Each structure stands twice: as C-alpha cells, then as structure tokens.
Amino acid sequence: IFTPRTETDPMDKLARIYLKKVVTRHGIPVSIISDRDSRFTSNFWRSLQNALVQIKQEMQAARDRQKSYADLKRKPMEFQVGDKVMLKVEPRYVGPFKVLERVRDVAYKSNLPEELSRVHNMFHVSDLKKCHADEPLAIPLDGLHLDDKLHFVEVPVEIVNREVKRLKKIRIPLFKVRGNSKRGPEFT
C-alpha cells in the first residue's frame, strides 16, 4: 500500500497513517520487518502501540458514558418466593403466577397452570414483572392460544373499520380487525 508522505513526518503521524491504511484492512501485525534501521522500527512500533492504547481508552470512555446513561433507566428486578408475577407472552403479559424459587440471580421458577404445560417453568427476570392487579382483573388463560415460543396466536374474526391513509402518491389501506382473543373493551 503506497501513501504519499514526506521524509520529515514524525513517527506518530506515520503510525496514524499505518493504522488508517493497513490495520483497518489487515489487522494488527504480529511483527514488522523493515529495511530501515532498528531505531525506525522501534520508534514506529512504540508510536503504533501508543495510538492503539489511546484508541482503546477512548472507546472505553465512550462505552462507560453510554453504560452510565443506560444504567439510569435500568432497575434491578428481584422477586421473593411467594410474590405474584406476570409472565411476558409476546406481545402481552399474562398471569398472575406465584414465584416458587429463585434459581439464580436472574432466573426464577414459577408455577404454571395446565394450559402452559408445554412451556418450561423457569424464566429470566426480563420476562417477568411484578403483579399489582387483583385476582379478578387477571386475564384467564383458557381463552389464550399460545405457540411454542410464547407468542399469541390470534385469528381475525371480522373487520371492524377500514380507512385509506395517503402519503404523497401512495395509498395505504388500514384495517381494524377483531380477533378471537377476548381482551380489551373492543376486542381489537
């Protein structure tokens, strides 16, 4: 790879050019063989390593900033044995179910009814949320149809409403459909 440069370029500039032109395409070399004297190779290698350390530190600083901002939004979820939790079944939560035991820091075992017998009863904490509702407000599982990946299976029953949305010259038909799962005031 040939790049224009002057003979008086300092080593840090040569190292930056080398990073930009060679390392980005071929990776970091294990060794450098040069027809110049050993001082050039030594100084060049030292400048290259300093540039790599600086890049690594800048990436770590950016990662730390992003993590600290994301951690403000995160909250650790912990449940006690006997707590009632809701289970995330795409795209909704069903339940409540009782927590039987804490398996690991982020895994809980809960009792599931017979309708969910083919689903494993151990869940990651991200699939659970604390149940704050009363028992009468819980969603009955007998009307739900789930596949093996915990996704709702809903069959459209009727078209409730339709409209056409216009975007410049394109017309997009929109339909409001009533499904066979009995949820919500309009079941849509």
N, C-alpha and C positions, 0 to 999 in steps of 0.2 A: 504494500500500500504506500503510495507516494503522496506526500503532503508538502505544500510549499512552506518553507520556514527560512529564517536567516541563521547564520552561523553563531550569532551572538544571543540567540534565545536562551533564557535561563532554564534551569532544569525543571522548575515547577510548571513552566509553560509547555515544555516538551512532554512532561508527564500527563498534563491535561489533554494535549493533542493525542497522545498514545491511548489514554482512556477513551476518548471520544471516537477515535478511528479504529482501534484494534480490539480493545477489551469489550466494547459493546457488541462486536461481531463474533469474536472468537473466545471470549472469556479471559480470565486472569491467567497469565503464563506461569508455569512452574519454574522456569529458568529463562534467562535472557543470554543469548550468545551474540556477542558484538565484536566487530573487527576494530573497535576503538580501544583505548586503554582501559584499565580496570577502574580508574577514577571515574570515568564517564559512566560506566555500568553501575558502579556503586552509588554515585550521586543520583543517577536516573532512577535506580531501584528504590532508593530512600525517598525520593520525591514522589514516586508512584505509590509507595506504601502510605506516605503521609496523606496523599489525596484520597486513597481508599478509606483510610481511617476517618478523614473528615466527612466523606460521603456517608459512611456508616453512622457517624454521630448525628449528622443532620437528619437521616432517615429515622433514627431512634427518637430524636426530639419531636419530629412530626408525628410519629406513632404515639408517643406519650401524650402529646396535646390532644390528639383525636380520642385516645382512650380516656383521658380525664374528662373530656366533654361527654363522651358516651356513658361513662360511669355515673354522671349526674342523673341520667334518665333511668338507669338500671336500679333495681332494688332487689336485694336478696330475698328469695321466696323460701320460707320454711313453714312446714306444717307439722302439727303434733299428732300423735296417734289418737284417733277418735274424731279429728276435725272432719268437717264435711267440705268436699271439694267438687268443683265442676270439671269435667273432662272435655278437652278440646277435640271436637269431631268436626273436621273441615266442613263448612266454614263457621260452625256454631259451637257452643258449649252445651253439654247435656249433663244431667245429674240431678241431685247431689249424690255423691258416693262417699263412703266413710274410709278414711285412711287407716289401714291395718298396721303398717310398719314402715319405718324409714330404712331403706336398704343401703343407700349411700348418701353422700351429701346432696346429690341432685336427683335421686331416684326414690320413688315411693310406690308401695304396693297398696292397692285398694280393692275392696270387694265390688265385684261387678255382678249385675243380675244375669239371669239365664239368657236374655236376648243378646248379650255381648259375650257369650261363652267362647266364641272363636277368637276373641281378642285377648292378648296377653294382659295380665292384671298388674304389670309393673310399668310405671310411666315416668318420663323425665319431668322435672319441675316446670319446664316451659309449656307442657301440655296441660297443666293444672292451674286452676285459680280458686281462691277461697270462695266458698258459697256463703252469700249473705242473705239469700232469699229464704222464705219459709217453705216448708214441705208442700203445702197446697199449690204454690206457684211453680213447682218443678215441672219440667217437661216430661210427659210419660214416654217411656221407651217403646211401648207397643206400637205406636204409630210411626216410628222411625225405621227407615230402611238404610242399613249401612253396608258398604262393601268391606273387603278385607283390609283396606288401607285406611279405614275410619273416615271415609267420605260419605256424605249424604247421597242417597240415590233417590232423586225426585223425578216423578213422571208428570209432564204437563197434562192438566185436565181440561182447561179451557182458556181461551184468550179473553182477558177482561177488558183491555183497552189497547188501542194502537194509534200511533201517530207517525208522521214523517218529519225527520229533522233535516234541515237544509244547511249544507256547508258549501258556500260558493255555488258550484255547478253540480255538486253531488247530493243525492237524496239518500238518507239513511232511514230505513224503516225500523221503528222501535215498537216492541210488543210488551205488554204487561200480562204475565201468564200466571194462572192459578195452578199451584202444584198439588200433589196428593198428600203432602205432609201438612198437618193441621197446625200451623204456627202463625202467630200474629193476628191482628184484627181482621185483615182481609184475606189471609192465607195466600199471599203472593210473595 
